[in-house]
Amino acid sequence: MKNYLTTDEERKQLKAIAVNLARQYKNKEVAFRDLIDVGTEGLRQAKMKYDSKSDTMFLIYGAWEMQQAMKQAVAEKK
């Protein structure tokens, strides 16, 4: 397993995940673009924390980190 993104296909998948996650939170007082930015920052954190020896695929872990970052951003806005 690799611990960072290398292919364009993986980048496209993660961008699509970020947009889909942002859509879930877009009416929660945080701008849509800001949610995507927060998700991207969550992905950067995931890249730093990811353990390539784990059984979890990076795409799944990255998506989870993006979602957590967006949830936190929405919670901080309230």
N, C-alpha and C positions, 0 to 999 in steps of 0.2 A: 504494500500500500504506500501511496505517496502522501506527504504531509503538506502539500501546497498545490495550488492549481497550476496545471501546465497546458491544458488544451483549451482551444477556443470553445469547444462543445461544453466543457464544464463551466466555463465563464458564462456562456449563454444560459445554461440551466440555472445557475445561481442568480443571474439577473432576473430571469423569469420568476424564480421563487421569491426574490425580494419584492418585485412588483405585486405578485399575488398576496404576499403577506401584508404589504402596505395597504392594499385594497381592503383588507379585513379591518383595518384601524383608521381608515381615512376620514371618518366622520367623528373622530374623537378629539377634536381641538388641536390636532397637530397636522400641519400641512403635508400633503401627499409626498411632495419632493423631499421634505425633511424626514419623513418616515423612511424613504428609500435611502437617504444619506445615513440615517441612524443604523439601518440594516446593513449597509456597506461597512460601517465602522464595526458593527457586531461581527461581520465576516472577517475583518482584519484581526479582531481579537481571537476568533476561532482559529485562524491560521497560526497564530502564535501559541495557542494553548493545545492544539490538536496533538494527540499521541498516535503516531503512525502504527504503533503496535496494537492499538485497540481494535476490537472487532467492528466498530462503527465506521461506516463509510464517511468520508469527509463531507460529501454532499448533505448527508443527514445531519451531521454535527453542525455544519455551517448554517443550515436552515434553522436549526434549533437556536443557535446563538443569535441569528438575525431576529428571530421571533422574540427572544428574551429582551433584546435591545429595544425593539419597538414597543413591547409591553411596558418596559421601564420608562421610555420617553412619554408614553400616554399617561402613565401613572404620575409622573412628575408634573405634567401639565394641569392635572386636576387640582 
